[in-house]
Amino acid sequence: MKNFTRLILLIFTTTVMMSCDPVTDCIVNTRPHLPHTDFVDGREGVYYEDFIRAEIRNEPRDRDYWYYFTVTGLPAGMDYEFVGQDLYIFGTPQSPGRYSIEVYLEVEPQYLVFDDDDGPLEDGDSLCSYTDERFFSLQIQ
């Protein structure tokens, strides 16, 4: 009987530890992440292009997500676009200055997992958060 109880306890513990639930996901800190760098300096009236790459920390399959970026604060004459995990800013800045550019990132799984059990040990994706936000600096001379 003692060995049977140990076996049941081992199976339960293994199931709980391997499940993707909000509590363990946040302990592991699985979430989208924008890099802590700034854009390279540019010059007024000269074409500019730079990019950043987002990732999902502690997620080996971070390419299996859709990445959506929203950018505000770009200098006049500049725009942005994103492809996969990469956010590109580009254009010909029309005014010198130091710009604070806000980048908001939201991700969602490409392949949705349907879960019939919305209980505390749900087996959906493994993210603690689906968004990240950061301010980047851009100097235009």
DRENMI-867778 format. One record per atom (N, C-alpha, C, O): chain; atom name; residue number from 1; residue in one letter; x, y, z. Coordinates in pm, whole numbers, always signed. Layout:
<rs>
R  chaine  atome  num  residu      xx      yy      zz
R       A     CA  NUM       a       X       Y       Z
...
</rs>
This chain:
<rs>
R  chaine  atome  num  residu      xx      yy      zz
R       A      N    1       m     +82    -120      +0
R       A     CA    1       m      +0      +0      +0
R       A      C    1       m     +86    +126      +0
R       A      O    1       m     +52    +225     -65
R       A      N    2       k    +197    +122     +72
R       A     CA    2       k    +286    +237     +82
R       A      C    2       k    +346    +271     -55
R       A      O    2       k    +356    +388     -91
R       A      N    3       n    +386    +169    -130
R       A     CA    3       n    +442    +192    -264
R       A      C    3       n    +337    +245    -360
R       A      O    3       n    +367    +328    -446
R       A      N    4       f    +213    +198    -346
R       A     CA    4       f    +105    +247    -430
R       A      C    4       f     +79    +396    -404
R       A      O    4       f     +58    +473    -497
R       A      N    5       t     +80    +435    -279
R       A     CA    5       t     +61    +577    -243
R       A      C    5       t    +174    +662    -300
R       A      O    5       t    +149    +771    -351
R       A      N    6       r    +295    +614    -292
R       A     CA    6       r    +409    +686    -349
R       A      C    6       r    +395    +700    -501
R       A      O    6       r    +425    +805    -558
R       A      N    7       l    +351    +593    -564
R       A     CA    7       l    +333    +596    -709
R       A      C    7       l    +228    +699    -748
R       A      O    7       l    +249    +777    -841
R       A      N    8       i    +115    +700    -679
R       A     CA    8       i      +9    +797    -706
R       A      C    8       i     +61    +939    -683
R       A      O    8       i     +35   +1028    -764
R       A      N    9       l    +134    +960    -575
R       A     CA    9       l    +190   +1092    -545
R       A      C    9       l    +290   +1133    -654
R       A      O    9       l    +291   +1249    -693
R       A      N   10       l    +371   +1042    -702
R       A     CA   10       l    +467   +1071    -808
R       A      C   10       l    +395   +1108    -938
R       A      O   10       l    +433   +1204   -1004
R       A      N   11       i    +292   +1034    -973
R       A     CA   11       i    +216   +1064   -1096
R       A      C   11       i    +148   +1199   -1084
R       A      O   11       i    +152   +1277   -1179
R       A      N   12       f     +88   +1229    -970
R       A     CA   12       f     +22   +1358    -950
R       A      C   12       f    +122   +1473    -958
R       A      O   12       f     +97   +1573   -1025
R       A      N   13       t    +235   +1459    -891
R       A     CA   13       t    +338   +1564    -891
R       A      C   13       t    +393   +1586   -1031
R       A      O   13       t    +411   +1701   -1073
R       A      N   14       t    +419   +1481   -1105
R       A     CA   14       t    +470   +1492   -1242
R       A      C   14       t    +367   +1561   -1330
R       A      O   14       t    +403   +1647   -1411
R       A      N   15       t    +241   +1526   -1317
R       A     CA   15       t    +135   +1588   -1396
R       A      C   15       t    +125   +1737   -1367
R       A      O   15       t    +115   +1818   -1459
R       A      N   16       v    +129   +1773   -1241
R       A     CA   16       v    +120   +1914   -1203
R       A      C   16       v    +240   +1992   -1255
R       A      O   16       v    +223   +2102   -1308
R       A      N   17       m    +359   +1938   -1242
R       A     CA   17       m    +480   +2008   -1284
R       A      C   17       m    +490   +2021   -1435
R       A      O   17       m    +550   +2117   -1483
R       A      N   18       m    +433   +1930   -1511
R       A     CA   18       m    +443   +1935   -1656
R       A      C   18       m    +327   +2010   -1718
R       A      O   18       m    +330   +2040   -1838
R       A      N   19       s    +225   +2042   -1642
R       A     CA   19       s    +110   +2115   -1694
R       A      C   19       s    +148   +2260   -1716
R       A      O   19       s    +238   +2313   -1651
R       A      N   20       c     +77   +2323   -1807
R       A     CA   20       c     +96   +2466   -1834
R       A      C   20       c     -15   +2541   -1763
R       A      O   20       c    -125   +2556   -1816
R       A      N   21       d     +13   +2586   -1644
R       A     CA   21       d     -87   +2661   -1571
R       A      C   21       d     -33   +2798   -1538
R       A      O   21       d     +88   +2818   -1536
R       A      N   22       p    -120   +2893   -1511
R       A     CA   22       p     -77   +3030   -1486
R       A      C   22       p     +25   +3044   -1373
R       A      O   22       p    +114   +3129   -1382
R       A      N   23       v     +13   +2965   -1269
R       A     CA   23       v    +104   +2978   -1156
R       A      C   23       v    +246   +2939   -1196
R       A      O   23       v    +339   +3016   -1176
R       A      N   24       t    +263   +2819   -1255
R       A     CA   24       t    +398   +2778   -1291
R       A      C   24       t    +451   +2857   -1409
R       A      O   24       t    +572   +2879   -1417
R       A      N   25       d    +366   +2902   -1501
R       A     CA   25       d    +413   +2983   -1614
R       A      C   25       d    +476   +3112   -1564
R       A      O   25       d    +578   +3155   -1618
R       A      N   26       c    +419   +3174   -1464
R       A     CA   26       c    +472   +3301   -1414
R       A      C   26       c    +595   +3280   -1326
R       A      O   26       c    +677   +3371   -1315
R       A      N   27       i    +608   +3165   -1264
R       A     CA   27       i    +731   +3136   -1190
R       A      C   27       i    +846   +3125   -1289
R       A      O   27       i    +956   +3176   -1263
R       A      N   28       v    +822   +3061   -1401
R       A     CA   28       v    +924   +3046   -1506
R       A      C   28       v    +942   +3178   -1581
R       A      O   28       v   +1045   +3198   -1646
R       A      N   29       n    +844   +3269   -1573
R       A     CA   29       n    +849   +3402   -1635
R       A      C   29       n    +848   +3394   -1788
R       A      O   29       n    +930   +3458   -1854
R       A      N   30       t    +757   +3317   -1842
R       A     CA   30       t    +743   +3303   -1986
R       A      C   30       t    +657   +3416   -2039
R       A      O   30       t    +535   +3420   -2017
R       A      N   31       r    +722   +3511   -2109
R       A     CA   31       r    +651   +3631   -2155
R       A      C   31       r    +726   +3694   -2271
R       A      O   31       r    +845   +3670   -2289
R       A      N   32       p    +655   +3776   -2352
R       A     CA   32       p    +722   +3849   -2461
R       A      C   32       p    +825   +3946   -2404
R       A      O   32       p    +812   +3995   -2292
R       A      N   33       h    +928   +3971   -2485
R       A     CA   33       h   +1036   +4058   -2438
R       A      C   33       h   +1090   +4142   -2553
R       A      O   33       h   +1124   +4090   -2659
R       A      N   34       l   +1096   +4273   -2530
R       A     CA   34       l   +1161   +4366   -2623
R       A      C   34       l   +1303   +4389   -2573
R       A      O   34       l   +1324   +4397   -2452
R       A      N   35       p   +1402   +4401   -2663
R       A     CA   35       p   +1541   +4417   -2619
R       A      C   35       p   +1564   +4551   -2548
R       A      O   35       p   +1492   +4648   -2570
R       A      N   36       h   +1665   +4554   -2464
R       A     CA   36       h   +1702   +4676   -2390
R       A      C   36       h   +1818   +4745   -2460
R       A      O   36       h   +1927   +4757   -2405
R       A      N   37       t   +1792   +4789   -2581
R       A     CA   37       t   +1890   +4864   -2659
R       A      C   37       t   +1819   +4987   -2715
R       A      O   37       t   +1697   +4997   -2705
R       A      N   38       d   +1893   +5077   -2771
R       A     CA   38       d   +1833   +5191   -2838
R       A      C   38       d   +1865   +5182   -2987
R       A      O   38       d   +1954   +5108   -3027
R       A      N   39       f   +1792   +5258   -3066
R       A     CA   39       f   +1818   +5261   -3209
R       A      C   39       f   +1946   +5340   -3235
R       A      O   39       f   +1982   +5429   -3159
R       A      N   40       v   +2016   +5306   -3344
R       A     CA   40       v   +2138   +5378   -3379
R       A      C   40       v   +2101   +5520   -3421
R       A      O   40       v   +1989   +5544   -3467
R       A      N   41       d   +2195   +5613   -3406
R       A     CA   41       d   +2171   +5753   -3441
R       A      C   41       d   +2153   +5768   -3592
R       A      O   41       d   +2205   +5690   -3672
R       A      N   42       g   +2077   +5871   -3629
R       A     CA   42       g   +2054   +5901   -3770
R       A      C   42       g   +2080   +6048   -3798
R       A      O   42       g   +2114   +6125   -3709
R       A      N   43       r   +2064   +6085   -3924
R       A     CA   43       r   +2086   +6223   -3967
R       A      C   43       r   +1962   +6276   -4038
R       A      O   43       r   +1895   +6205   -4113
R       A      N   44       e   +1934   +6402   -4012
R       A     CA   44       e   +1822   +6469   -4078
R       A      C   44       e   +1843   +6466   -4229
R       A      O   44       e   +1952   +6496   -4278
R       A      N   45       g   +1738   +6431   -4304
R       A     CA   45       g   +1742   +6431   -4449
R       A      C   45       g   +1814   +6313   -4512
R       A      O   45       g   +1827   +6307   -4634
R       A      N   46       v   +1861   +6218   -4432
R       A     CA   46       v   +1933   +6100   -4483
R       A      C   46       v   +1851   +5976   -4449
R       A      O   46       v   +1807   +5959   -4336
R       A      N   47       y   +1832   +5889   -4550
R       A     CA   47       y   +1752   +5769   -4528
R       A      C   47       y   +1806   +5689   -4410
R       A      O   47       y   +1928   +5676   -4392
R       A      N   48       y   +1716   +5637   -4329
R       A     CA   48       y   +1750   +5566   -4207
R       A      C   48       y   +1674   +5434   -4202
R       A      O   48       y   +1558   +5426   -4244
R       A      N   49       e   +1741   +5331   -4151
R       A     CA   49       e   +1674   +5203   -4127
R       A      C   49       e   +1744   +5130   -4013
R       A      O   49       e   +1867   +5124   -4008
R       A      N   50       d   +1666   +5076   -3923
R       A     CA   50       d   +1718   +4995   -3812
R       A      C   50       d   +1608   +4898   -3773
R       A      O   50       d   +1493   +4914   -3813
R       A      N   51       f   +1643   +4796   -3694
R       A     CA   51       f   +1541   +4701   -3651
R       A      C   51       f   +1574   +4650   -3512
R       A      O   51       f   +1687   +4659   -3465
R       A      N   52       i   +1471   +4596   -3448
R       A     CA   52       i   +1486   +4523   -3323
R       A      C   52       i   +1416   +4388   -3339
R       A      O   52       i   +1323   +4374   -3420
R       A      N   53       r   +1460   +4291   -3263
R       A     CA   53       r   +1398   +4158   -3267
R       A      C   53       r   +1340   +4126   -3129
R       A      O   53       r   +1411   +4130   -3029
R       A      N   54       a   +1213   +4096   -3127
R       A     CA   54       a   +1146   +4056   -3004
R       A      C   54       a   +1160   +3905   -2986
R       A      O   54       a   +1191   +3832   -3080
R       A      N   55       e   +1138   +3862   -2866
R       A     CA   55       e   +1142   +3719   -2836
R       A      C   55       e   +1042   +3689   -2725
R       A      O   55       e    +984   +3780   -2666
R       A      N   56       i   +1025   +3562   -2699
R       A     CA   56       i    +947   +3521   -2584
R       A      C   56       i   +1042   +3448   -2492
R       A      O   56       i   +1091   +3339   -2523
R       A      N   57       r   +1068   +3510   -2378
R       A     CA   57       r   +1163   +3452   -2283
R       A      C   57       r   +1114   +3317   -2233
R       A      O   57       r    +996   +3296   -2208
R       A      N   58       n   +1211   +3226   -2219
R       A     CA   58       n   +1185   +3092   -2165
R       A      C   58       n   +1085   +3012   -2249
R       A      O   58       n   +1014   +2926   -2197
R       A      N   59       e   +1079   +3042   -2378
R       A     CA   59       e    +991   +2969   -2469
R       A      C   59       e   +1073   +2926   -2589
R       A      O   59       e   +1103   +3008   -2676
R       A      N   60       p   +1111   +2799   -2597
R       A     CA   60       p   +1194   +2753   -2708
R       A      C   60       p   +1123   +2760   -2843
R       A      O   60       p   +1189   +2757   -2947
R       A      N   61       r    +989   +2770   -2844
R       A     CA   61       r    +914   +2777   -2969
R       A      C   61       r    +862   +2918   -2993
R       A      O   61       r    +747   +2935   -3036
R       A      N   62       d    +944   +3020   -2967
R       A     CA   62       d    +892   +3157   -2980
R       A      C   62       d    +865   +3197   -3124
R       A      O   62       d    +806   +3303   -3147
R       A      N   63       r    +905   +3117   -3220
R       A     CA   63       r    +868   +3144   -3360
R       A      C   63       r    +728   +3094   -3392
R       A      O   63       r    +676   +3121   -3500
R       A      N   64       d    +668   +3023   -3300
R       A     CA   64       d    +532   +2971   -3320
R       A      C   64       d    +425   +3068   -3271
R       A      O   64       d    +314   +3026   -3237
R       A      N   65       y    +458   +3196   -3269
R       A     CA   65       y    +364   +3300   -3226
R       A      C   65       y    +357   +3408   -3332
R       A      O   65       y    +451   +3430   -3407
R       A      N   66       w    +242   +3475   -3337
R       A     CA   66       w    +227   +3594   -3419
R       A      C   66       w    +272   +3712   -3334
R       A      O   66       w    +235   +3721   -3216
R       A      N   67       y    +350   +3803   -3391
R       A     CA   67       y    +398   +3922   -3322
R       A      C   67       y    +332   +4045   -3386
R       A      O   67       y    +338   +4063   -3507
R       A      N   68       y    +269   +4127   -3302
R       A     CA   68       y    +205   +4250   -3349
R       A      C   68       y    +266   +4369   -3274
R       A      O   68       y    +265   +4374   -3151
R       A      N   69       f    +319   +4464   -3350
R       A     CA   69       f    +384   +4581   -3293
R       A      C   69       f    +301   +4706   -3321
R       A      O   69       f    +240   +4719   -3428
R       A      N   70       t    +299   +4797   -3225
R       A     CA   70       t    +244   +4930   -3243
R       A      C   70       t    +353   +5027   -3199
R       A      O   70       t    +409   +5014   -3091
R       A      N   71       v    +382   +5126   -3285
R       A     CA   71       v    +491   +5220   -3258
R       A      C   71       v    +437   +5362   -3262
R       A      O   71       v    +365   +5400   -3354
R       A      N   72       t    +473   +5442   -3161
R       A     CA   72       t    +437   +5584   -3158
R       A      C   72       t    +562   +5666   -3127
R       A      O   72       t    +656   +5617   -3064
R       A      N   73       g    +561   +5791   -3171
R       A     CA   73       g    +670   +5882   -3140
R       A      C   73       g    +780   +5889   -3244
R       A      O   73       g    +885   +5949   -3219
R       A      N   74       l    +759   +5830   -3362
R       A     CA   74       l    +861   +5837   -3467
R       A      C   74       l    +871   +5979   -3522
R       A      O   74       l    +770   +6050   -3527
R       A      N   75       p    +990   +6021   -3564
R       A     CA   75       p   +1004   +6153   -3626
R       A      C   75       p    +925   +6162   -3756
R       A      O   75       p    +900   +6060   -3822
R       A      N   76       a    +885   +6282   -3792
R       A     CA   76       a    +819   +6303   -3921
R       A      C   76       a    +908   +6249   -4032
R       A      O   76       a   +1030   +6268   -4030
R       A      N   77       g    +846   +6182   -4129
R       A     CA   77       g    +921   +6125   -4241
R       A      C   77       g    +959   +5979   -4220
R       A      O   77       g   +1016   +5916   -4309
R       A      N   78       m    +927   +5924   -4102
R       A     CA   78       m    +963   +5785   -4074
R       A      C   78       m    +838   +5701   -4049
R       A      O   78       m    +733   +5754   -4012
R       A      N   79       d    +851   +5570   -4070
R       A     CA   79       d    +741   +5477   -4053
R       A      C   79       d    +797   +5346   -3998
R       A      O   79       d    +917   +5336   -3971
R       A      N   80       y    +711   +5247   -3981
R       A     CA   80       y    +755   +5117   -3932
R       A      C   80       y    +676   +5006   -4000
R       A      O   80       y    +567   +5028   -4053
R       A      N   81       e    +734   +4887   -3997
R       A     CA   81       e    +664   +4765   -4038
R       A      C   81       e    +726   +4650   -3962
R       A      O   81       e    +838   +4660   -3912
R       A      N   82       f    +653   +4540   -3954
R       A     CA   82       f    +707   +4424   -3883
R       A      C   82       f    +687   +4298   -3966
R       A      O   82       f    +589   +4282   -4039
R       A      N   83       v    +786   +4211   -3952
R       A     CA   83       v    +785   +4082   -4020
R       A      C   83       v    +828   +3979   -3916
R       A      O   83       v    +943   +3981   -3870
R       A      N   84       g    +739   +3890   -3879
R       A     CA   84       g    +772   +3792   -3776
R       A      C   84       g    +808   +3861   -3646
R       A      O   84       g    +732   +3942   -3595
R       A      N   85       q    +925   +3828   -3594
R       A     CA   85       q    +971   +3883   -3467
R       A      C   85       q   +1043   +4016   -3483
R       A      O   85       q   +1081   +4078   -3384
R       A      N   86       d   +1063   +4062   -3606
R       A     CA   86       d   +1143   +4181   -3633
R       A      C   86       d   +1056   +4304   -3658
R       A      O   86       d    +960   +4300   -3734
R       A      N   87       l   +1093   +4414   -3592
R       A     CA   87       l   +1030   +4543   -3612
R       A      C   87       l   +1132   +4634   -3680
R       A      O   87       l   +1242   +4654   -3629
R       A      N   88       y   +1094   +4688   -3796
R       A     CA   88       y   +1181   +4778   -3872
R       A      C   88       y   +1127   +4920   -3862
R       A      O   88       y   +1007   +4943   -3878
R       A      N   89       i   +1216   +5016   -3836
R       A     CA   89       i   +1180   +5156   -3851
R       A      C   89       i   +1265   +5210   -3965
R       A      O   89       i   +1382   +5173   -3979
R       A      N   90       f   +1205   +5297   -4046
R       A     CA   90       f   +1275   +5341   -4166
R       A      C   90       f   +1217   +5474   -4214
R       A      O   90       f   +1111   +5517   -4170
R       A      N   91       g   +1290   +5536   -4303
R       A     CA   91       g   +1243   +5660   -4363
R       A      C   91       g   +1351   +5766   -4360
R       A      O   91       g   +1465   +5741   -4323
R       A      N   92       t   +1312   +5886   -4399
R       A     CA   92       t   +1403   +6001   -4401
R       A      C   92       t   +1354   +6102   -4297
R       A      O   92       t   +1258   +6175   -4322
R       A      N   93       p   +1421   +6106   -4180
R       A     CA   93       p   +1377   +6199   -4076
R       A      C   93       p   +1389   +6344   -4122
R       A      O   93       p   +1488   +6383   -4184
R       A      N   94       q   +1288   +6423   -4091
R       A     CA   94       q   +1283   +6562   -4139
R       A      C   94       q   +1328   +6664   -4036
R       A      O   94       q   +1349   +6780   -4071
R       A      N   95       s   +1343   +6625   -3909
R       A     CA   95       s   +1383   +6720   -3805
R       A      C   95       s   +1482   +6657   -3709
R       A      O   95       s   +1464   +6541   -3669
R       A      N   96       p   +1586   +6731   -3671
R       A     CA   96       p   +1680   +6677   -3572
R       A      C   96       p   +1616   +6676   -3432
R       A      O   96       p   +1518   +6745   -3408
R       A      N   97       g   +1673   +6598   -3344
R       A     CA   97       g   +1626   +6592   -3206
R       A      C   97       g   +1642   +6453   -3148
R       A      O   97       g   +1681   +6359   -3218
R       A      N   98       r   +1612   +6441   -3021
R       A     CA   98       r   +1611   +6311   -2953
R       A      C   98       r   +1465   +6271   -2938
R       A      O   98       r   +1385   +6344   -2880
R       A      N   99       y   +1433   +6155   -2991
R       A     CA   99       y   +1296   +6106   -2992
R       A      C   99       y   +1280   +5987   -2898
R       A      O   99       y   +1365   +5898   -2892
R       A      N  100       s   +1171   +5988   -2824
R       A     CA  100       s   +1136   +5877   -2737
R       A      C  100       s   +1027   +5798   -2810
R       A      O  100       s    +914   +5844   -2826
R       A      N  101       i   +1063   +5680   -2853
R       A     CA  101       i    +974   +5599   -2935
R       A      C  101       i    +916   +5487   -2849
R       A      O  101       i    +990   +5408   -2791
R       A      N  102       e    +784   +5483   -2842
R       A     CA  102       e    +718   +5379   -2764
R       A      C  102       e    +683   +5261   -2854
R       A      O  102       e    +621   +5278   -2959
R       A      N  103       v    +725   +5144   -2812
R       A     CA  103       v    +695   +5021   -2886
R       A      C  103       v    +611   +4931   -2795
R       A      O  103       v    +651   +4898   -2684
R       A      N  104       y    +496   +4893   -2846
R       A     CA  104       y    +406   +4802   -2776
R       A      C  104       y    +401   +4672   -2855
R       A      O  104       y    +383   +4673   -2976
R       A      N  105       l    +419   +4561   -2786
R       A     CA  105       l    +421   +4429   -2850
R       A      C  105       l    +312   +4342   -2790
R       A      O  105       l    +295   +4336   -2669
R       A      N  106       e    +240   +4275   -2879
R       A     CA  106       e    +142   +4176   -2836
R       A      C  106       e    +165   +4050   -2919
R       A      O  106       e    +186   +4058   -3040
R       A      N  107       v    +161   +3934   -2853
R       A     CA  107       v    +181   +3808   -2923
R       A      C  107       v     +60   +3718   -2902
R       A      O  107       v     -15   +3731   -2805
R       A      N  108       e     +43   +3627   -2996
R       A     CA  108       e     -61   +3524   -2981
R       A      C  108       e     -11   +3398   -3051
R       A      O  108       e     +61   +3406   -3150
R       A      N  109       p     -49   +3281   -2999
R       A     CA  109       p      -4   +3156   -3060
R       A      C  109       p     -58   +3142   -3201
R       A      O  109       p    -172   +3179   -3228
R       A      N  110       q     +24   +3089   -3291
R       A     CA  110       q     -22   +3063   -3428
R       A      C  110       q    -119   +2946   -3430
R       A      O  110       q    -212   +2943   -3511
R       A      N  111       y     -97   +2852   -3341
R       A     CA  111       y    -181   +2732   -3338
R       A      C  111       y    -253   +2732   -3205
R       A      O  111       y    -192   +2710   -3100
R       A      N  112       l    -382   +2757   -3208
R       A     CA  112       l    -459   +2762   -3085
R       A      C  112       l    -483   +2621   -3033
R       A      O  112       l    -513   +2529   -3109
R       A      N  113       v    -470   +2606   -2903
R       A     CA  113       v    -497   +2479   -2837
R       A      C  113       v    -633   +2494   -2769
R       A      O  113       v    -651   +2580   -2683
R       A      N  114       f    -726   +2411   -2808
R       A     CA  114       f    -858   +2417   -2748
R       A      C  114       f    -858   +2335   -2620
R       A      O  114       f    -814   +2220   -2618
R       A      N  115       d    -907   +2395   -2516
R       A     CA  115       d    -902   +2335   -2384
R       A      C  115       d   -1044   +2318   -2332
R       A      O  115       d   -1116   +2416   -2312
R       A      N  116       d   -1084   +2194   -2311
R       A     CA  116       d   -1218   +2168   -2258
R       A      C  116       d   -1225   +2193   -2108
R       A      O  116       d   -1334   +2208   -2052
R       A      N  117       d   -1110   +2197   -2043
R       A     CA  117       d   -1105   +2214   -1898
R       A      C  117       d   -1039   +2347   -1865
R       A      O  117       d    -917   +2361   -1876
R       A      N  118       d   -1120   +2445   -1826
R       A     CA  118       d   -1066   +2575   -1789
R       A      C  118       d   -1028   +2580   -1642
R       A      O  118       d   -1030   +2687   -1581
R       A      N  119       g    -995   +2467   -1586
R       A     CA  119       g    -962   +2461   -1444
R       A      C  119       g    -825   +2521   -1417
R       A      O  119       g    -762   +2577   -1506
R       A      N  120       p    -780   +2510   -1292
R       A     CA  120       p    -653   +2572   -1254
R       A      C  120       p    -532   +2510   -1324
R       A      O  120       p    -426   +2573   -1329
R       A      N  121       l    -546   +2390   -1377
R       A     CA  121       l    -435   +2327   -1447
R       A      C  121       l    -465   +2314   -1596
R       A      O  121       l    -446   +2208   -1654
R       A      N  122       e    -513   +2421   -1656
R       A     CA  122       e    -546   +2420   -1798
R       A      C  122       e    -422   +2393   -1880
R       A      O  122       e    -311   +2427   -1840
R       A      N  123       d    -441   +2331   -1998
R       A     CA  123       d    -326   +2290   -2077
R       A      C  123       d    -313   +2369   -2206
R       A      O  123       d    -277   +2313   -2309
R       A      N  124       g    -341   +2497   -2202
R       A     CA  124       g    -327   +2583   -2319
R       A      C  124       g    -182   +2623   -2340
R       A      O  124       g     -91   +2548   -2307
R       A      N  125       d    -160   +2742   -2395
R       A     CA  125       d     -23   +2787   -2417
R       A      C  125       d     +44   +2815   -2283
R       A      O  125       d     -19   +2804   -2177
R       A      N  126       s    +170   +2850   -2288
R       A     CA  126       s    +248   +2858   -2165
R       A      C  126       s    +298   +2999   -2135
R       A      O  126       s    +408   +3013   -2082
R       A      N  127       l    +222   +3102   -2168
R       A     CA  127       l    +268   +3238   -2142
R       A      C  127       l    +208   +3294   -2014
R       A      O  127       l     +91   +3272   -1983
R       A      N  128       c    +291   +3365   -1941
R       A     CA  128       c    +245   +3436   -1822
R       A      C  128       c    +179   +3567   -1864
R       A      O  128       c     +83   +3612   -1801
R       A      N  129       s    +231   +3629   -1970
R       A     CA  129       s    +179   +3755   -2022
R       A      C  129       s    +186   +3751   -2174
R       A      O  129       s    +267   +3677   -2231
R       A      N  130       y    +103   +3829   -2240
R       A     CA  130       y    +101   +3832   -2386
R       A      C  130       y    +154   +3963   -2442
R       A      O  130       y    +156   +3980   -2564
R       A      N  131       t    +197   +4055   -2357
R       A     CA  131       t    +239   +4187   -2405
R       A      C  131       t    +369   +4232   -2339
R       A      O  131       t    +408   +4183   -2233
R       A      N  132       d    +434   +4326   -2406
R       A     CA  132       d    +549   +4397   -2350
R       A      C  132       d    +546   +4537   -2409
R       A      O  132       d    +489   +4559   -2516
R       A      N  133       e    +605   +4630   -2339
R       A     CA  133       e    +607   +4769   -2382
R       A      C  133       e    +739   +4830   -2337
R       A      O  133       e    +786   +4803   -2227
R       A      N  134       r    +797   +4914   -2424
R       A     CA  134       r    +926   +4975   -2390
R       A      C  134       r    +943   +5102   -2470
R       A      O  134       r    +891   +5115   -2581
R       A      N  135       f   +1016   +5197   -2411
R       A     CA  135       f   +1053   +5320   -2479
R       A      C  135       f   +1197   +5307   -2530
R       A      O  135       f   +1286   +5265   -2456
R       A      N  136       f   +1217   +5343   -2654
R       A     CA  136       f   +1349   +5342   -2717
R       A      C  136       f   +1388   +5485   -2749
R       A      O  136       f   +1302   +5569   -2776
R       A      N  137       s   +1516   +5512   -2746
R       A     CA  137       s   +1565   +5645   -2780
R       A      C  137       s   +1621   +5645   -2922
R       A      O  137       s   +1686   +5549   -2964
R       A      N  138       l   +1596   +5753   -2994
R       A     CA  138       l   +1650   +5772   -3129
R       A      C  138       l   +1700   +5915   -3141
R       A      O  138       l   +1624   +6011   -3127
R       A      N  139       q   +1827   +5928   -3167
R       A     CA  139       q   +1887   +6061   -3185
R       A      C  139       q   +1902   +6089   -3334
R       A      O  139       q   +1965   +6011   -3407
R       A      N  140       i   +1845   +6201   -3380
R       A     CA  140       i   +1860   +6246   -3518
R       A      C  140       i   +1939   +6376   -3514
R       A      O  140       i   +1898   +6471   -3448
R       A      N  141       q   +2051   +6379   -3582
R       A     CA  141       q   +2137   +6498   -3582
R       A      C  141       q   +2115   +6584   -3704
R       A      O  141       q   +2180   +6687   -3719
</rs>
